[in-house]
Amino acid sequence: MSIFSEVKYVPYADSRDCMNALATIEAIDFFFARQILLSQQQIGSSLSPTQYQEVFHVLLALSQYQRRGSVCIYLSTLANVHMWQAASPDTEIEANDIDVQSGSNAHERQDAQGAVAGAPESFVRGFQFSGIDELHNMLALFTQGLRPNSYLVLEKSRLYSKRYWHYEHTLCRYIAASVQQATIDKQHGRLISQQMLVSETMGLLFATPVVSNNIPDLQQLAVLNSLALPLSIITGGAGTGKTYTITRLAILISIVNSVPIHAIEMVAPTGKAANRMAQSLTEELAKLTLVPQLADICQSFSQLQPKTLNRLLKTKPITGQSAYSAQRPLPVKLIIVDETSMIDISLMHKLIDSLSPGTQLILVGDPNQLPSVETGCLLADLVAHPFAHMPVQHWQSLCNIYPALRLAEDFAQQHLVTNHKAGRGVVNKLVGTRRSHQIVDSFANAILAGDAAHALNIAQVEQYASRTMPSALLNSVVTFEQSRGQVQILPLMSANTEQSNSLKYAVDKVIADHILPHLFNLFKANSPDEAFLALKKYALLTPFRKSYLGTASLNQLIELALSKHFNWIKPNQLYKCKPIMILQNDYQLSLFNGDIGIMWENSDKELVAYFTVDKHLVAYPVYNLPAFDTNFAMTIHKTQGSEFENVDIILPPSDSDFLNKQLLYTGVTRAQKSVRIFTSIQTFRQTISTSADRISGLDASLSAALACFGQQE
Ligand SMILES: Nc1ncnc2c1ncn2[C@@H]1O[C@H](COP(=O)(O)OP(=O)(O)OP(=O)(O)O)[C@@H](O)[C@H]1O
């Protein structure tokens, strides 16, 4: 490619020029699009220079969508759209407010404000895409001209990077093969011959009947259903009894399907989640071991050590290569994966690729939580597909295995079974939290439903005077307070004071009035044990790590405020009772990214860090610790999988779709008793009307794969 032709087809001199012309585009998008265009050797053969320039913009969009977690883009989302225009002047002023006060860099500003600050409006002109037919023809011609090992795939109107297309297709083929009706029927046939064993074991595992008042117990139904399926998914919100259910399911599978303990693996995406799975497993086994007939099997199950998915696959940290693959499959018969919502498409592909034929896979998680940090939102996509629902013949097979279910026939007809031909009964949904306060649960569900009116109704909003606030950033900042079934809204600061014109004043006031009283309980602790109990009672969450209202800044502000009350507290230093969070996994020390510890003196009066490992307090010398941070405030992302009695969430305004209902739902469902959200009504409404939707082709690809296998049956 000569310099001359590059200038002709890449419409920007360099990445800076491109970023100046297109708001929210980053340098990496420019280099991605340029690389693909320039590696296209037949450039100029079938498309005009103007068309190549439009293809260049489609590639920019693909890069941007993938960077934000989508697996592909639909050309229809671009058709006739004018993208990447300048933001409105109002928004820019607001963004500048934050910039001045926080000193955050451009990237963080983008997180906090939707990446609009900086370039004057006249330069941020955006790009107008053509209609769908033109776009489709252009991309079809362009991808046809690509070399066979090219980076792009156009399938129908979905444009993928080849890697993601491959992951999605492999996954859909695996799923379709696993849930073929013939496979399911065969399993049911086998289980019917073991009816007695299933029935007796269920009676030992569960204290209540499988059907009461003609309504099935959803946990037991999930267990019976999953027993027969090569692939099943168990979903539910926090505290709906997922671990309770999978512990019993694993025992039942082990007994009925004759799976030895060494052929069972329990895994989670992070070390912290695996640790938590281990704790819940231990608790459930302790209860079951009281049933004499189950004591032996519980004893064997206590040897199970939940681990991270990468640990199971023996993935090398630097190369990312796993020891297990299609060539060397995992010697495992049953794999239960917890916190599946956090798993990205590439890790899931790795797991699927390394399964031995006949391995039973059970995916567990809450599809409404934040999607994975990397690409895709697999669990939510799978749950939304019609294959989730149970076909009539599947329900009847279950009733044959477990005749007691027939008492729930009417319920099943109304709520469970479907006539949809794609239905395979793969998803088992648990409902009703057994842990959180009912009002927290209702509030979280209203957030999820995007129902601002209902959520605000639950919160009993009182709005405060806002005329003294300086900008949209501050002018309706309020506090929602919700405790023990009550929800209040309190003013962030008293109105009509000179000082209220400052964000710093507002945040200091929230810290002094609302956050410190909770933290004082931590500093009353007389031992690390008591300190850990205090940490379970309260957590302060924010969406961001950087920016003025991010964890780094809040931790500093809180330390400063605390140092005025306790003269031995020195900001940025270690001191007794300081909470810390581990930032990277250390398998040897059994410390994992997201683990929370507390600084305390040991018997030699040295300051050491205490962590709870396998339910025991373990002291670590500070010099031995992996990277860690102060932890008075933590990001919502880091608290996924943790729970606290009372939770405060700081929700600053943002134009970015980074603030969305899944993020807020995840934060709110960390609370067992009460949650307060420091925000404005406007930001609250905007957050819950925004969804963290990521684009994938899973729905279409899975339907096509199911249809393909259906024809073979
Ligand atoms: N059917 C049941 N009968 C009695 N107790 C139950 C039942 N189901 C769940 N529990 C209890 O409710 C609590 C929450 O259950 P569990 O930990 O299984 O929920 P979870 O959905 O895994 O929660 P999380 O999303 O936080 O991981 C546990 O103490 C568990 O023992």
The ligand as a Gaussian input file, in Angstrom:
#p B3LYP/6-31G(d) Opt

LIG

0 1
 N      -34.893000     -23.901000      50.669000
 C      -34.199000     -23.338000      51.639000
 N      -34.473000     -23.608000      52.916000
 C      -33.776000     -23.038000      53.907000
 N      -32.772000     -22.176000      53.742000
 C      -32.445000     -21.861000      52.479000
 C      -33.125000     -22.409000      51.363000
 N      -32.574000     -21.899000      50.243000
 C      -31.593000     -21.079000      50.637000
 N      -31.520000     -21.054000      51.974000
 C      -30.566000     -20.273000      52.776000
 O      -30.621000     -18.931000      52.323000
 C      -29.310000     -18.346000      52.338000
 C      -28.983000     -17.838000      50.934000
 O      -28.856000     -18.955000      50.067000
 P      -27.635000     -19.082000      49.035000
 O      -26.349000     -18.666000      49.648000
 O      -27.727000     -20.434000      48.453000
 O      -28.114000     -17.991000      47.996000
 P      -27.357000     -17.510000      46.664000
 O      -28.417000     -17.313000      45.653000
 O      -26.270000     -18.477000      46.338000
 O      -26.776000     -16.141000      47.161000
 P      -25.646000     -15.245000      46.448000
 O      -26.233000     -14.728000      45.187000
 O      -25.399000     -14.176000      47.436000
 O      -24.455000     -16.139000      46.205000
 C      -28.360000     -19.433000      52.801000
 O      -28.146000     -19.288000      54.180000
 C      -29.126000     -20.723000      52.540000
 O      -28.769000     -21.765000      53.425000

